[in-house]
Amino acid sequence: MSETNDKVREYMKHPVTGEEVTTYEGFSWPGLFFGPFWLCYKSLWKYFLIGTVITAGTLGVGWIPLSIAIGFKGNEWHYKQLAHKGYKPITEAVDFG
């Protein structure tokens, strides 16, 4: 899932595993179009479970407003989750391509 339309927020790196992740800011088009599936892809399990309960509780009608909320807030949730897991912003110049 490419998020090339979004502005890159930061590159983050886990201090122990060395895994590098690109985070984005702004609206997430994949989050809008794929909704809760995008949450699974980004390992945002808490939000996925909340979304599943909302969708099931509204017999599927909640999918649309949920997907819109994911579009607006998904990138922010992903960034906060990575920071909580210990990822740190990469400050030096890194060639990712």
C-alpha positions in Angstrom: 0.0 0.0 0.0 1.7 3.1 -1.2 1.0 6.4 0.6 2.8 8.6 -1.9 0.1 11.3 -1.8 0.7 11.9 1.9 3.5 14.0 3.3 6.3 12.1 5.0 6.3 12.9 8.6 9.5 11.2 9.8 11.6 8.1 9.4 11.7 6.1 12.6 14.0 3.4 13.8 13.7 0.9 16.6 16.8 1.1 18.8 17.0 -2.7 19.5 15.8 -4.4 16.3 17.0 -1.7 13.9 13.8 -1.8 11.9 13.1 1.4 10.0 9.6 2.7 9.3 8.4 5.7 7.3 5.5 7.6 9.0 3.2 10.0 7.3 1.2 13.0 8.3 -2.1 14.2 6.9 -5.0 12.2 5.4 -4.5 8.5 4.8 -6.2 7.5 1.5 -5.4 3.8 2.1 -7.0 4.2 5.6 -10.1 5.6 4.0 -10.5 3.0 1.3 -9.4 -0.1 3.3 -10.8 1.0 6.7 -10.2 -1.6 9.4 -8.1 -3.7 7.1 -5.6 -0.9 7.0 -5.5 -0.9 10.8 -4.5 -4.6 10.7 -1.8 -3.9 8.1 -0.4 -1.2 10.4 -0.8 -3.5 13.5 -3.1 -1.0 15.2 -5.0 -3.8 17.0 -6.7 -1.6 19.7 -8.3 0.6 17.0 -9.1 -2.5 14.9 -11.0 -4.1 17.8 -12.9 -0.9 18.5 -13.8 -0.6 14.8 -14.9 -4.2 14.6 -17.2 -3.7 17.6 -18.6 -0.4 16.1 -19.2 -2.1 12.7 -20.8 -5.2 14.2 -22.9 -3.1 16.6 -24.3 -1.0 13.8 -24.8 -4.0 11.5 -22.2 -2.7 9.0 -23.5 0.9 8.8 -20.6 2.1 11.0 -18.0 1.1 8.4 -18.4 4.3 6.4 -17.9 6.8 9.3 -15.2 4.5 10.8 -13.3 4.6 7.5 -13.5 8.4 7.3 -12.2 8.6 10.9 -9.3 6.2 10.0 -8.5 8.4 7.0 -8.2 11.5 9.1 -6.6 10.0 12.2 -4.9 6.8 11.1 -1.4 8.2 10.3 -1.4 10.0 13.7 -2.4 6.7 15.5 0.4 4.9 13.6 3.0 7.4 14.6 1.9 7.4 18.3 1.9 3.6 18.3 5.5 3.4 17.0 6.7 6.0 19.5 5.0 4.0 22.3 6.9 0.8 21.1 10.2 2.6 21.4 10.8 3.8 17.8 12.9 6.9 17.6 13.0 9.5 14.8 16.1 9.2 12.6 17.9 12.4 12.7 20.9 11.7 10.4 20.5 11.5 6.6 19.6 8.0 5.4 19.3 6.7 1.9 16.1 4.6 1.7 16.1 4.1 -2.0 
